[in-house]
Amino acid sequence: MTSLALVLRQHQAEFAPVLPVDLSAPTVARLDFSAANPRLTTADLGDTAAFEALVEQLLEQQQAAIGVGGYLEHRVIYRRSPGLFGDATQPARSLHLGVDVWLRAGTPVMAPLAAVVHSAQDNAGFGDYGPTVILEHELAGTTFYTLYGHLTRRETALLRPGMVIEKGGTFAEVGPAPENGDWPPHLHFQIIADLQGRVGDFPGVAAPEEKAQWAALCPDPNLILQSSHL
């Protein structure tokens, strides 16, 4: 376990919710977007409306209203936008580095700890993050970052680097398609130990053969979310 992961684990009682929902409730279910899910083999993931209908069906099967999952999951859903996630010049990226929470657009997004806005930008383009916010935190002398992808354009545009966000403070909303990168509504939540000089963006998907280095750089988001379904 990395030093950041240890710090997060030691201070789990101090985190506020990232979303105004109980991610351990019976109405929350884990969704599988790996090749192990047979429903994905014939799904038209390039059609966002069809993809959203699939998410709704997967939730209905488990009598759930909210879906969670994805950390270090080897996903097949990125075939919908191959230009972003691999081509002939680079290894295919399919290892997901965050947790996705699939829920309705317009849901408030809140800071789990006191934070400063590091950066915010609209990563437009089919299959990208869409409006994205990166917050900077300090905990027990350790600086780290949390990334929030697929947000609403209006709220993200109001944020500026250096703005202070109180613990539990709402700073964004889950965005709708197509402004969220043209995905079914969900929040991509990721923890980052070192941004490596990046601003407003950070890889949320890595090549499977680079799993060890990316897992160390981006520890398990459930250390903050604390969902019993993850």
N, C-alpha and C positions, 0 to 999 in steps of 0.2 A: 504494500500500500504506500502511495506517495505521501510526502510530508503534508501537502495540502489536504489530501483525503483524510489524514489523521486529524488535522485541525478541525475540519468540518465535522467529523464524527464526534469529536470531543465536545463540540458546541452545538449539537443538534437541537437542544432544548431552546436555543435562542432564536431560531429561524421563524419568521412569520410566513404565512401561506403566500405562494406566488399567484394563486387563483382563489376566488371566493367560493370554492367548492371543497368538499371532503374527498380527497383522492383515495381514501381507504373505504369509502362507502360501498354498499352492495350494488349500487347502480353504476359502479365503475368496473370496467373489464379490460384485461390486457388484450391488445390487438397484435397479431403476428403478420408482418409484411415481408417475411423471408420466403424462400422457395419452398419451405415446409408447408405453406398454406396453399392447398390445391385451388382455392378460389381465385388465386392470382394468375394462374396459368393461362386462362382464357379472358381475363378482364382487360378491357380497353382503358388502360391507365392514362393514355394520352388525351382522353376525353374527360375533362374535369367533372362534368355533371355525372358521367357514369362512375367515375372514381368516388364521388361523394355518395352516390347511391349505394356503392359497394360498402363504404364505411358504415352507412346506416344499417345495411343488412347484417354486417358483422356484429354490430352492437345489438341489434334486435335478437340475433341468435342467442346472445348471452343475457338478454333482458337488461341491457345496460343503456345508459344515456350518455356516458363519457368513456372514451377509450384512452388507454395509456400504453406506453411501451417504446421500444426502439433502441435502448442503449446497447451499443456494440452488436447490434443485430445486423446480420449480413443480408441486405435487402435486395429485392428484385424491382422495387417500384421506381428506381431511378432510371430504368430503361425508357421512361416517358420523356426524358430530356437528356439524351446521350451527349450532347455537346458540352454540358456542364459537368458530367460525371464520368467522362472517359472517352477517348477516341484513339486513333492509331498512334498518336504522339505521346500518350501518357497512360499509366496503368488505370484500369477501370476502378472507380471509387464506389463502394457499396456498403462500407462499414459505418453505421450511423453513430455519431459521437454525442448525441443529445438524447433527451426524452421528448417524445411528442405527446401532447395531450389534445385529443380530438374532441372538440366541444363547439358550442355555437359561436358564431361571429358576434362581436360586441361584448364578449365577456371581459371584464376588467383584468388587467395584469398589474401585479403589485410587487414591490421590492421586498425580498426576504430579509434583508438587512439594510441599515442605513447605507446610502450609496451616493456616488457622484456619477453623473452621466459622462461616460468616457467618449462615446460617439453614437451617432444615429444617422442612418442613411437608407435610402430606398434602393435596395438591390433588385432592380426591376429585371424582368425577363422570365420567360416560361420556365417554371421549375426552380427558380432561385428563391431566396429568402423573402423577397418583397421588402416592405418596411422593417427595419432591423434596429434594435437598440442594444448597446453594450454598456453595462453598468460596472463601475469599479468599487470594490469593497475592501475594507481592512478588518481583519479578525485575528485577535491574539498576535498582532505584529506581522501578520501575513497578508499581503495584497493579492487579490485575485479578482476575476471578472465573471460576470454572468451575461449570457447572450440570449436575446429574445427575438425570434424570427417569426415572420408571417403575421405582422401586426397591421393596424389600420394606418393609412397614409396621413390622415388629418392629425391625429395625436402625435405621431412620430415627428412630423414636421415642426411641432411646437417645441421640441427638445433641443437644447444646446449643450455642448461640452462644458462641464463645470457646474451644471445645475445640480443642486442638492435634492435628493429624494429621501424622505424619511422612511424608516423601517415600516413596512405595511402600507406605504403610500402608493396610490394608483398613478401610473405614469403612461399607460398605453392600453390598447384593447386588442383582442384577437381579431384579425382582419378577415374579410370575405374575399372570395375569388371575384374578379381576377387580380385585384390589387395586392393580394398577399403572395404573389408569385404564381398565381393560378393553381392553387391547391384547395382541396376540401378544407374548411376552416379547422385550424389547429394551432397550438403554440409549440414552437420548437424551443426548448429550454436547455441550455448547455453551460457547464462550468469550465472555465479556462484558467490555467495557472499562469500562462505567459502568452500575451497576444503577439509576440514576435514582431512588433512594429506595425501590426495591421490596425486599420481604423475603419469602423463601420461595417466590418465584414470579417469572417473567420471561417475556415472550413468546418462544415458540419458533417461531412462524409469523407472517409479516408479509404485508401487501398487496404484490403484485408491483410496483405503481407506486412503492413506497417502498424499492425494493431497495438503492439507493445508500446511504441513510442507515443502514439496518439492517446492511448488509454491513460498513460502517465500524465500527459499534458491536459487531458480533459477527463477528470474523475467523474464517477457515477453521479448524475444529477439527483438521484434519489436520496443522496446524503442530505440534500436540502428539501426535496419534495416529500419524502418520507411516506410514500404510498405503500400500503401493504400488498398491492397488486403487482409491485415491481421487485 
